[in-house]
Amino acid sequence: MDRKYNVAVIVGSLRKGSYSRMMAHAASRLAPQSLGLNIVEIADLPLYNEDLDGANPPPAWVAFRQAVRKSDALLFVTPEYNRSVPAPLKNAIDVGSRPYGQSVFGGKPGAIISLSPGAIGAFGANHHLRQSLVFLDVPMLQQPEAYIGNAAGLFDEAGNLKNDGTKDFLQKYLQAFSVWIGKHAPA
Ligand SMILES: Cc1cc2nc3c(=O)[nH]c(=O)nc-3n(C[C@H](O)[C@H](O)[C@H](O)COP(=O)(O)O)c2cc1C
């Protein structure tokens, strides 16, 4: 292994029993050795307001920006709210993208795992999020795509994935992401 990449994992749900958070932890356990997955929390980020983004921005923004800046790559694990990106995740994107010209995201390879208890795997959130990340110059993993449906049945009580098919898919997905990072991560 040439290099171990620090992957900032951003989870789009704030609730305690979140399937997205369970999926992020499962991904961390199943990731290849080349990836170190670390959740960067977004729950305490004040709503983005340019008036606050002067010489002394809110400490939670500063900490978030620092954590993302020092990462090599970005993994978003998110549900869908009303066919789009949950507000806390969109807020985190906005906070990290500013002040203008100082985005912490630019050039970092990214990937999205979207999931839902419904059947279509949060496809709408996945692609709305891609729209923002294209603008923010994040090279996004194209294939495989990860739209995970029926999420409520995937985990046991300890939060572990129950079926081998999903584990196998996740492992392959993360391996592909590792190759993608190797190609696109800044030196
Ligand atoms: C405000 C709101 C809007 C939602 N909209 C959608 C939706 O558009 N599509 C969908 O599949 N599920 C939708 N859901 C259901 C979520 O997928 C479900 O609550 C899921 O468990 C949230 O992810 P989490 O388990 O990571 O918290 C919505 C839930 C909330 C609270």
The ligand as a MOL file (V3000), in Angstrom:
LIG
                    3D

  0  0  0     0  0            999 V3000
M  V30 BEGIN CTAB
M  V30 COUNTS 31 33 0 0 0
M  V30 BEGIN ATOM
M  V30 1 C -38.4590 15.8670 6.4360 0
M  V30 2 C -38.3530 14.4700 5.8770 0
M  V30 3 C -38.4890 14.2760 4.5110 0
M  V30 4 C -38.3400 13.0090 3.9630 0
M  V30 5 N -38.3810 12.8510 2.6110 0
M  V30 6 C -38.0680 11.6440 2.0600 0
M  V30 7 C -37.8930 11.5150 0.6530 0
M  V30 8 O -38.0470 12.4470 -0.1250 0
M  V30 9 N -37.5310 10.2990 0.1670 0
M  V30 10 C -37.3030 9.2210 0.9900 0
M  V30 11 O -36.9610 8.1580 0.4930 0
M  V30 12 N -37.4630 9.3150 2.3280 0
M  V30 13 C -37.8170 10.5060 2.8760 0
M  V30 14 N -37.9210 10.6380 4.2410 0
M  V30 15 C -37.7740 9.4480 5.0930 0
M  V30 16 C -36.3020 9.1990 5.4010 0
M  V30 17 O -35.7140 8.4940 4.3360 0
M  V30 18 C -36.1830 8.3750 6.6780 0
M  V30 19 O -36.6960 9.1220 7.7680 0
M  V30 20 C -34.7510 7.9400 6.9340 0
M  V30 21 O -34.7420 6.9940 7.9720 0
M  V30 22 C -33.8730 9.1330 7.2710 0
M  V30 23 O -32.5260 8.7350 7.3010 0
M  V30 24 P -31.7600 8.3600 8.6420 0
M  V30 25 O -32.2860 6.9920 9.0590 0
M  V30 26 O -30.3350 8.3320 8.2770 0
M  V30 27 O -32.1120 9.4080 9.6710 0
M  V30 28 C -38.0950 11.8950 4.8150 0
M  V30 29 C -37.9800 12.1110 6.1950 0
M  V30 30 C -38.0990 13.3650 6.7180 0
M  V30 31 C -37.9290 13.5600 8.2150 0
M  V30 END ATOM
M  V30 BEGIN BOND
M  V30 1 1 1 2
M  V30 2 1 2 3
M  V30 3 2 2 30
M  V30 4 2 3 4
M  V30 5 1 4 5
M  V30 6 1 4 28
M  V30 7 2 5 6
M  V30 8 1 6 7
M  V30 9 1 6 13
M  V30 10 2 7 8
M  V30 11 1 7 9
M  V30 12 1 9 10
M  V30 13 2 10 11
M  V30 14 1 10 12
M  V30 15 2 12 13
M  V30 16 1 13 14
M  V30 17 1 14 15
M  V30 18 1 14 28
M  V30 19 1 15 16
M  V30 20 1 16 17
M  V30 21 1 16 18
M  V30 22 1 18 19
M  V30 23 1 18 20
M  V30 24 1 20 21
M  V30 25 1 20 22
M  V30 26 1 22 23
M  V30 27 1 23 24
M  V30 28 2 24 25
M  V30 29 1 24 26
M  V30 30 1 24 27
M  V30 31 2 28 29
M  V30 32 1 29 30
M  V30 33 1 30 31
M  V30 END BOND
M  V30 END CTAB
M  END
